[in-house]
Amino acid sequence: MTKVVYEVKNENQLRKVIEKLEDAKLDYKSWTEQPENILTAIATKPYRREDVGDAFKKCQLFRWESQNFITNKTHQNFIYFI
């Protein structure tokens, strides 16, 4: 099994991915940052790439750039595709 981490630009894009997952009737888990109530991440259960590909079509693969990641003060939104 391969684990893939995608990055989205903002919370709105993350919500669009959730809508596509719900339309396709795919299971996922979402995390909301408290007390700010900000959606920060989602994870899917294991699916074949062809089953979830449409939902993640506009997402980019997350690339770890430690300097930029640590100094970036904005919230990072992630999608964990397992």
C-alpha positions as CSV (number, residue, x, y, z in Angstrom):
1,M,0.0,0.0,0.0
2,T,1.3,3.5,-0.9
3,K,0.6,6.6,1.2
4,V,0.3,9.9,-0.6
5,V,0.1,13.4,1.0
6,Y,-1.5,16.2,-1.0
7,E,-1.4,19.9,-0.2
8,V,-4.2,22.3,-1.0
9,K,-4.0,26.1,-1.1
10,N,-6.7,27.0,1.4
11,E,-9.7,25.7,3.4
12,N,-12.1,26.3,0.5
13,Q,-10.2,24.0,-1.8
14,L,-10.2,21.4,1.0
15,R,-14.0,21.7,1.3
16,K,-14.3,21.2,-2.5
17,V,-12.4,17.9,-2.2
18,I,-14.7,16.8,0.6
19,E,-17.7,17.6,-1.6
20,K,-16.3,15.4,-4.4
21,L,-15.6,12.6,-1.9
22,E,-19.2,12.8,-0.6
23,D,-20.6,12.8,-4.2
24,A,-18.6,9.7,-5.0
25,K,-19.7,8.1,-1.6
26,L,-16.1,7.6,-0.5
27,D,-15.2,7.4,3.2
28,Y,-13.0,10.0,4.8
29,K,-12.1,11.6,8.2
30,S,-11.6,15.3,8.7
31,W,-9.7,17.2,11.3
32,T,-10.8,20.7,12.6
33,E,-8.4,22.9,14.5
34,Q,-9.9,24.1,17.8
35,P,-10.8,26.6,19.1
36,E,-10.4,28.4,15.7
37,N,-12.7,25.9,14.1
38,I,-10.5,25.7,10.9
39,L,-10.6,22.6,8.8
40,T,-7.0,21.5,8.5
41,A,-6.8,17.9,7.1
42,I,-8.7,14.9,5.7
43,A,-7.8,11.3,5.4
44,T,-9.4,8.6,3.2
45,K,-9.6,5.0,3.8
46,P,-7.5,2.8,1.4
47,Y,-8.9,3.1,-2.1
48,R,-7.6,2.4,-5.5
49,R,-6.2,5.5,-7.3
50,E,-8.8,5.2,-10.1
51,D,-11.6,5.3,-7.5
52,V,-10.5,8.6,-5.9
53,G,-8.5,10.3,-8.7
54,D,-11.3,12.7,-9.6
55,A,-11.5,14.1,-6.1
56,F,-7.8,14.9,-6.0
57,K,-7.3,16.0,-9.5
58,K,-6.6,19.7,-8.6
59,C,-4.4,18.9,-5.6
60,Q,-0.6,19.0,-5.6
61,L,1.7,16.5,-4.1
62,F,3.1,17.8,-0.8
63,R,6.8,18.4,-0.9
64,W,8.7,18.8,2.3
65,E,10.7,22.0,2.2
66,S,11.7,22.4,5.9
67,Q,12.7,26.0,5.7
68,N,9.5,27.2,4.0
69,F,7.3,24.9,6.1
70,I,8.7,26.0,9.5
71,T,8.7,29.8,8.7
72,N,5.3,29.8,7.0
73,K,2.9,31.3,9.6
74,T,-0.3,30.5,7.7
75,H,-2.3,27.3,8.3
76,Q,-1.3,24.4,6.1
77,N,-4.0,22.2,4.7
78,F,-3.3,18.6,3.9
79,I,-5.0,15.6,2.4
80,Y,-3.8,12.3,3.5
81,F,-4.6,9.7,0.8
82,I,-3.9,6.3,2.3
